[in-house]
Amino acid sequence: MEATIVIELLRDAFSLIDFVQQTAHSIRNHKDERDDLDLKFQAQTLRLRQFSRLFTVADEDAAEIVRLKDVPEENLEIVRRYLVRLQRILVEYKDAAFKDKEYHKNVTLPATDGQSEVDKQLFEKDKLGTLLVEFTTWNDELAGMIPYVLSGINNVSDSPLFHNLGRADEEGDLFAVHIKLQQQSLSRSLKADPQSDWVEVEPMAWEDAKSDMSKPRVLVEYKDEPSSEMVYAQQLEWLLQATGNHKFNTLPLRGFAPDPFSAQYAFLFDFPKESTDDALISLYNMILSDKPHLRMSLKQWFHIARSVAASIGTFHADGWYHKSIRSHAVQFFQVPKPDVARACDFHNPYLTEFESSRPEASQSLCASGSTVQDIERDVYLHPDRYSPPKPFTKVYDIYSLGVLLLEIGLW
């Protein structure tokens, strides 16, 4: 079973990382160097230990196999592959650990006749610095697997899981947002789940919203909705408020307001703190542009494709549909640079155009109609969406994402 393998790999990873940290501490001569190194290793080890709470029983480190039986095997397989990759990152240190007597006290390994003296070159400052960078990057990617593991677990009724993950979140909000989104995605009403901490949010006054719209660092999007159905606007506000404060590649939500002159709601977003006041630019316009400062390297294109795909995957794992995926909905901001007045921040693409977004449990139908209404939108639609209305599924979002990735690949 994949869960058993993952748990064993986690235990091995903790023992190996602890060996690296303890050995590095013992051979560094300068106290400031030791303290700085310890702090960085402890931070990354804590992140890994937080992740491991998904696989352990509350209040102890014993493995929790029963809970994981419903997690799709393919999801656990990806986690296993990440842990194997960590072993490859640490392979040189594992060889050194095999020769260390203290390491064998914590890990069941065949005894060796090798020397107990570690290779001090492995613990030089530059070498350890490289290891920390790789470990940090690996942790960042592993954190992206959290919603995929949680999606196979009964978040609503599993009280021990709440307690266990709550302990981990005391050190940093790692699980809460995914649990909340997944719980709400299973409810047709935001108030249906008694365990939910959702609080009904009052919309902004239209006069205040209009005033904020005139400010330079505010993005405005509109959602068509009958005035009697504010619950859908509140539902979208809840989603965007939750994701905007976390790493979902979405913008921080300022608030929403009903337009008294039309059946629309205006949603107001703040610019990223590090950006300039310059207007944002969409991926669509970037592809069409011939401006030199908007030209990207192949590595940057791969990063954008991966970031957008990962964000959509996270929304799907948490039980929400985007429903408007296209190159126009991927936005970039300008950031200050020392050598130039500003530069486009290719590293941080932001998803926008959430006006049609819905949780899985909500009644969401594809628009009917067999004629093209908006070519810039319809080109991203799955062919079935031109048929009579039928429930929206993840497949339709994935099709749109595929068109977007093809657009990037052919640029």
C-alpha positions as CSV (number, residue, x, y, z in Angstrom):
1,M,0.0,0.0,0.0
2,E,1.3,3.4,-1.0
3,A,0.4,4.9,2.4
4,T,2.7,2.5,4.2
5,I,5.6,3.3,1.9
6,V,5.0,7.0,2.3
7,I,5.1,6.7,6.1
8,E,8.3,4.7,6.1
9,L,9.9,7.3,3.7
10,L,8.9,10.1,6.0
11,R,10.5,8.4,9.0
12,D,13.7,7.9,7.1
13,A,13.7,11.5,5.9
14,F,13.3,12.8,9.5
15,S,16.2,10.7,10.8
16,L,18.4,11.7,7.9
17,I,17.7,15.4,8.1
18,D,18.2,15.3,11.9
19,F,21.6,13.7,11.3
20,V,22.6,16.4,8.8
21,Q,21.5,19.2,11.2
22,Q,23.2,17.7,14.3
23,T,26.4,16.9,12.5
24,A,26.5,20.4,10.9
25,H,26.0,21.9,14.3
26,S,28.8,19.9,15.9
27,I,31.5,20.8,13.3
28,R,30.8,24.5,12.6
29,N,33.3,26.5,14.5
30,H,31.6,29.9,14.5
31,K,28.6,30.3,16.9
32,D,26.8,32.7,14.6
33,E,27.2,30.2,11.7
34,R,25.8,27.4,13.8
35,D,22.8,29.4,15.0
36,D,21.9,30.6,11.5
37,L,22.3,27.1,10.1
38,D,20.2,25.5,12.9
39,L,17.4,28.1,12.5
40,K,17.1,27.5,8.7
41,F,17.2,23.7,9.0
42,Q,14.7,23.8,11.9
43,A,12.3,25.9,9.8
44,Q,12.4,23.5,6.9
45,T,12.2,20.4,9.2
46,L,9.2,21.9,10.9
47,R,7.5,22.3,7.5
48,L,8.1,18.6,6.7
49,R,6.8,17.6,10.2
50,Q,3.7,19.6,9.6
51,F,3.0,17.8,6.4
52,S,3.5,14.5,8.1
53,R,0.5,15.2,10.4
54,L,-1.6,14.0,7.5
55,F,-0.2,10.5,8.1
56,T,-0.1,10.2,11.8
57,V,-2.5,9.7,14.7
58,A,-3.4,12.7,16.9
59,D,-1.1,13.3,19.9
60,E,1.5,10.8,18.8
61,D,3.7,9.8,15.9
62,A,2.1,6.4,15.2
63,A,1.1,5.9,11.6
64,E,-2.6,6.4,10.6
65,I,-3.3,3.9,7.9
66,V,-7.0,3.6,8.2
67,R,-7.6,7.3,7.5
68,L,-5.6,7.1,4.3
69,K,-7.3,4.2,2.7
70,D,-9.7,6.5,0.7
71,V,-6.9,8.7,-0.6
72,P,-6.5,7.9,-4.3
73,E,-3.4,5.8,-4.8
74,E,-2.2,8.0,-7.6
75,N,-2.1,11.0,-5.2
76,L,-0.1,9.0,-2.6
77,E,2.2,7.8,-5.4
78,I,3.1,11.4,-6.2
79,V,3.9,12.1,-2.5
80,R,6.1,8.9,-2.5
81,R,7.9,10.2,-5.6
82,Y,8.6,13.5,-3.8
83,L,10.0,11.7,-0.8
84,V,12.2,9.6,-3.1
85,R,13.4,12.8,-4.7
86,L,14.4,14.1,-1.2
87,Q,16.4,11.0,-0.7
88,R,18.3,11.7,-3.9
89,I,19.0,15.3,-2.7
90,L,20.4,13.8,0.5
91,V,22.1,10.8,-1.0
92,E,25.7,12.0,-0.2
93,Y,24.6,12.6,3.4
94,K,22.9,9.2,3.6
95,D,26.3,7.5,2.8
96,A,27.9,9.5,5.6
97,A,25.0,8.6,8.0
98,F,25.6,4.9,7.4
99,K,29.0,5.3,8.9
100,D,27.7,7.1,12.0
101,K,27.0,5.1,15.1
102,E,24.4,7.6,16.5
103,Y,22.4,7.4,13.3
104,H,22.0,3.7,13.6
105,K,20.4,4.1,17.1
106,N,17.4,5.8,15.4
107,V,17.2,3.9,12.1
108,T,17.2,0.2,11.6
109,L,20.0,-0.3,9.0
110,P,22.7,-2.9,8.5
111,A,25.8,-2.2,10.5
112,T,28.9,-1.1,8.6
113,D,32.6,-1.5,9.2
114,G,33.3,1.9,7.7
115,Q,34.9,4.7,9.6
116,S,32.8,6.9,11.9
117,E,34.5,10.1,10.9
118,V,32.2,12.1,8.6
119,D,33.3,13.7,5.4
120,K,33.6,17.4,6.6
121,Q,33.5,18.6,3.0
122,L,29.8,17.7,3.0
123,F,29.2,20.2,5.8
124,E,31.1,23.2,4.3
125,K,29.1,26.4,4.3
126,D,28.5,26.5,0.5
127,K,27.6,22.8,0.3
128,L,25.1,23.2,3.2
129,G,23.7,26.4,1.6
130,T,23.0,24.5,-1.6
131,L,21.3,21.7,0.3
132,L,19.1,24.2,2.2
133,V,18.0,25.8,-1.1
134,E,17.1,22.4,-2.6
135,F,15.4,21.4,0.6
136,T,13.3,24.6,0.7
137,T,12.3,24.3,-2.9
138,W,11.3,20.6,-2.3
139,N,9.2,21.7,0.7
140,D,7.5,24.3,-1.4
141,E,6.5,21.7,-4.0
142,L,5.5,19.1,-1.4
143,A,3.1,21.6,0.2
144,G,1.2,21.7,-3.1
145,M,0.2,18.1,-2.4
146,I,-1.7,18.9,0.8
147,P,-5.1,19.4,-0.9
148,Y,-4.7,16.2,-3.0
149,V,-4.2,14.2,0.2
150,L,-6.9,15.9,2.1
151,S,-9.4,15.4,-0.7
152,G,-9.5,11.7,0.0
153,I,-10.1,12.1,3.7
154,N,-13.4,12.8,5.4
155,N,-12.6,16.4,6.6
156,V,-16.1,17.0,8.0
157,S,-16.5,14.3,10.6
158,D,-12.8,13.4,11.4
159,S,-12.4,15.1,14.8
160,P,-8.9,13.6,15.5
161,L,-7.7,14.9,12.1
162,F,-9.0,18.4,13.0
163,H,-7.1,18.2,16.3
164,N,-3.9,16.9,14.7
165,L,-3.8,19.4,11.8
166,G,-4.8,22.2,14.2
167,R,-1.6,21.5,16.2
168,A,0.3,21.8,13.0
169,D,-1.4,25.0,12.0
170,E,-0.4,26.6,15.3
171,E,3.0,26.8,13.7
172,G,1.7,28.2,10.4
173,D,-1.6,28.1,8.5
174,L,-0.9,25.1,6.3
175,F,-4.1,23.1,6.3
176,A,-7.0,25.3,7.4
177,V,-7.7,27.0,4.1
178,H,-7.9,23.7,2.2
179,I,-10.1,22.1,4.9
180,K,-12.5,25.0,4.8
181,L,-12.7,25.1,1.0
182,Q,-13.2,21.4,0.8
183,Q,-16.0,21.4,3.4
184,Q,-17.8,24.2,1.7
185,S,-17.5,22.6,-1.7
186,L,-19.6,19.7,-0.4
187,S,-22.4,22.0,0.8
188,R,-25.0,23.5,-1.4
189,S,-25.4,26.3,1.1
190,L,-22.6,28.2,2.8
191,K,-24.5,27.8,6.1
192,A,-25.3,24.1,5.7
193,D,-22.2,22.8,7.5
194,P,-22.5,23.3,11.3
195,Q,-18.8,23.0,11.7
196,S,-18.1,25.8,9.2
197,D,-16.8,29.1,10.5
198,W,-18.2,31.0,7.6
199,V,-19.6,34.3,8.6
200,E,-22.0,36.1,6.3
201,V,-20.2,39.1,4.9
202,E,-22.1,42.3,4.3
203,P,-21.3,43.9,0.9
204,M,-19.7,47.3,0.6
205,A,-21.8,50.4,0.1
206,W,-21.9,51.2,-3.6
207,E,-20.6,54.7,-3.0
208,D,-17.6,53.3,-1.1
209,A,-17.0,50.8,-3.8
210,K,-17.1,53.5,-6.5
211,S,-14.6,55.5,-4.5
212,D,-12.2,52.6,-4.2
213,M,-12.5,51.8,-7.9
214,S,-11.0,55.2,-8.8
215,K,-7.8,54.3,-6.8
216,P,-4.8,53.3,-8.8
217,R,-4.0,49.9,-7.1
218,V,-7.4,48.3,-7.4
219,L,-8.6,45.8,-10.0
220,V,-12.4,45.5,-10.5
221,E,-14.3,42.5,-11.9
222,Y,-18.0,42.1,-12.3
223,K,-20.3,39.1,-11.7
224,D,-23.8,39.0,-13.3
225,E,-26.3,37.8,-10.8
226,P,-30.0,38.5,-10.1
227,S,-30.4,40.8,-7.1
228,S,-32.4,38.2,-5.2
229,E,-29.4,35.7,-5.3
230,M,-26.8,37.5,-3.3
231,V,-25.9,34.2,-1.7
232,Y,-23.9,33.4,-4.9
233,A,-22.0,36.6,-4.7
234,Q,-21.3,35.9,-1.0
235,Q,-20.2,32.4,-1.9
236,L,-17.7,33.8,-4.4
237,E,-16.6,36.4,-1.9
238,W,-15.9,33.6,0.6
239,L,-13.8,31.7,-1.9
240,L,-11.7,34.8,-3.0
241,Q,-11.2,36.0,0.5
242,A,-9.9,32.6,1.6
243,T,-7.6,32.1,-1.4
244,G,-6.4,35.7,-1.7
245,N,-4.7,35.4,1.7
246,H,-2.8,32.3,0.7
247,K,-0.6,31.0,-2.1
248,F,-3.3,30.3,-4.7
249,N,-2.0,32.7,-7.3
250,T,-5.0,35.0,-6.7
251,L,-5.2,38.6,-5.6
252,P,-6.2,39.8,-2.1
253,L,-9.9,40.6,-2.1
254,R,-10.9,44.1,-0.9
255,G,-14.6,43.5,-0.9
256,F,-17.7,43.3,-3.2
257,A,-20.7,45.5,-3.8
258,P,-24.1,45.2,-5.6
259,D,-24.4,47.7,-8.5
260,P,-27.8,49.4,-7.9
261,F,-28.1,50.2,-11.6
262,S,-27.7,46.7,-13.0
263,A,-27.9,43.0,-12.0
264,Q,-24.2,42.9,-11.2
265,Y,-21.8,42.7,-8.3
266,A,-18.5,44.4,-8.4
267,F,-15.5,42.6,-6.9
268,L,-12.6,44.7,-5.9
269,F,-9.0,43.3,-5.6
270,D,-5.8,44.9,-4.3
271,F,-2.6,44.9,-6.2
272,P,0.3,42.8,-4.8
273,K,2.2,44.8,-2.2
274,E,5.5,44.6,-4.1
275,S,4.0,45.8,-7.4
276,T,4.1,49.3,-8.9
277,D,1.0,51.4,-9.7
278,D,1.3,50.5,-13.4
279,A,-1.6,48.8,-15.2
280,L,-1.4,45.0,-15.2
281,I,-1.0,43.1,-18.4
282,S,-2.6,39.8,-19.4
283,L,-0.9,36.8,-20.7
284,Y,-3.0,37.2,-23.9
285,N,-1.7,40.7,-24.5
286,M,1.8,39.6,-23.6
287,I,1.7,36.9,-26.3
288,L,0.6,39.4,-28.9
289,S,3.1,42.1,-27.8
290,D,6.4,42.7,-29.6
291,K,7.9,44.8,-26.8
292,P,11.3,43.6,-25.8
293,H,10.7,43.8,-22.0
294,L,7.7,41.5,-22.3
295,R,9.7,38.7,-24.1
296,M,10.3,35.7,-21.9
297,S,12.8,32.8,-21.9
298,L,11.7,29.2,-22.4
299,K,12.3,28.6,-18.7
300,Q,9.9,31.5,-17.8
301,W,7.2,30.1,-20.1
302,F,7.5,26.7,-18.4
303,H,7.3,28.3,-15.0
304,I,4.1,30.2,-16.0
305,A,2.5,27.0,-17.5
306,R,3.3,25.1,-14.4
307,S,2.1,27.8,-12.0
308,V,-1.2,28.2,-13.7
309,A,-1.8,24.4,-13.9
310,A,-0.8,23.9,-10.3
311,S,-3.3,26.6,-9.2
312,I,-6.1,25.1,-11.1
313,G,-5.2,21.7,-9.8
314,T,-5.4,23.0,-6.2
315,F,-8.8,24.6,-6.8
316,H,-10.0,21.3,-8.2
317,A,-8.6,19.3,-5.3
318,D,-10.4,21.6,-2.9
319,G,-13.6,21.1,-4.8
320,W,-14.0,24.4,-6.7
321,Y,-14.3,25.2,-10.5
322,H,-12.8,28.2,-12.1
323,K,-15.0,28.1,-15.3
324,S,-13.3,30.9,-17.2
325,I,-9.8,29.7,-17.8
326,R,-8.1,31.6,-20.7
327,S,-5.0,33.6,-21.4
328,H,-6.9,36.8,-20.7
329,A,-7.5,35.6,-17.1
330,V,-3.8,35.3,-16.3
331,Q,-2.4,38.7,-15.2
332,F,1.0,40.1,-14.5
333,F,2.2,43.1,-12.6
334,Q,5.1,45.5,-12.8
335,V,7.7,45.5,-10.1
336,P,10.5,48.0,-9.4
337,K,14.0,47.0,-10.5
338,P,17.3,48.6,-9.5
339,D,18.6,49.1,-13.0
340,V,15.2,50.1,-14.6
341,A,12.1,52.0,-13.6
342,R,10.0,48.8,-13.6
343,A,9.9,45.3,-15.0
344,C,7.2,42.7,-15.6
345,D,7.1,40.1,-12.8
346,F,7.1,36.9,-14.8
347,H,7.6,34.8,-11.7
348,N,4.1,35.6,-10.3
349,P,1.2,35.0,-12.6
350,Y,-2.2,35.8,-11.1
351,L,-5.5,34.1,-11.9
352,T,-8.4,36.4,-12.3
353,E,-12.0,36.3,-13.9
354,F,-13.6,34.2,-11.2
355,E,-17.1,35.6,-11.9
356,S,-18.4,32.2,-12.8
357,S,-16.6,30.1,-10.2
358,R,-18.6,27.6,-8.2
359,P,-18.1,24.8,-5.7
360,E,-18.7,21.2,-6.9
361,A,-22.0,20.8,-5.0
362,S,-23.6,24.0,-6.3
363,Q,-26.0,23.7,-9.2
364,S,-23.9,24.9,-12.1
365,L,-24.9,24.4,-15.7
366,C,-23.0,25.0,-18.8
367,A,-24.5,27.8,-20.9
368,S,-26.6,26.5,-23.8
369,G,-26.4,27.6,-27.4
370,S,-24.9,26.4,-30.6
371,T,-23.6,29.6,-32.0
372,V,-20.4,31.5,-31.2
373,Q,-21.2,34.4,-28.9
374,D,-17.7,35.6,-27.9
375,I,-14.8,34.1,-29.9
376,E,-12.2,35.2,-27.4
377,R,-14.0,33.1,-24.7
378,D,-15.7,30.4,-26.8
379,V,-12.4,29.1,-28.2
380,Y,-11.5,27.8,-24.7
381,L,-14.8,26.0,-24.2
382,H,-15.2,22.2,-24.4
383,P,-17.3,21.2,-27.4
384,D,-20.0,19.7,-25.0
385,R,-20.7,23.2,-23.7
386,Y,-22.4,24.0,-27.0
387,S,-24.9,21.2,-26.4
388,P,-28.0,21.5,-24.2
389,P,-27.2,22.5,-20.6
390,K,-25.5,19.9,-18.5
391,P,-23.7,20.0,-15.1
392,F,-20.3,21.6,-15.2
393,T,-17.4,19.2,-14.5
394,K,-13.7,19.4,-13.9
395,V,-13.2,18.1,-17.5
396,Y,-14.4,21.4,-18.9
397,D,-11.9,23.4,-16.8
398,I,-9.1,20.9,-17.8
399,Y,-10.0,21.4,-21.5
400,S,-9.8,25.1,-21.2
401,L,-6.5,24.8,-19.4
402,G,-5.3,22.6,-22.2
403,V,-6.1,25.2,-24.8
404,L,-4.2,27.8,-22.7
405,L,-1.2,25.5,-22.5
406,L,-1.3,25.0,-26.2
407,E,-1.4,28.7,-26.7
408,I,1.7,29.1,-24.5
409,G,3.4,26.2,-26.4
410,L,2.8,27.7,-29.8
411,W,3.8,31.2,-28.9
